[in-house]
């Protein structure tokens, strides 16, 4: 089964999320803010493993499965299952080695909604805001 696995970091102290600015070479949603992630590959065991692999590839940050929190999954309009996760952790710029995309940034949830987000990122962050508002 092909699926898309994605997510973001959430700093519980500052209440900010780390998002990814796609570059102009991106085949889908160029120059838009998005979550970190990608499609499953044959060696991926499960969506959490895919998310961890993508974080390591895109940011150079190591994450262990126990840090990954499930947020939601759903079928996208193009027919892929989309799994969304987050990691509650403050990571610093010195820990990040961006290897894909144009940039990254920490944003409050309110500021994030003012960005030019992908449709998926917008929907997922709205779900996350409801989650945060309940705790």
Helices and strands as residue ranges (DSSP letters): E 3-11, E 16-21, E 33-34, E 36-39, H 47-59, G 65-67, E 68-75, E 81-88, G 93-95, E 103-108, H 109-112, H 119-134
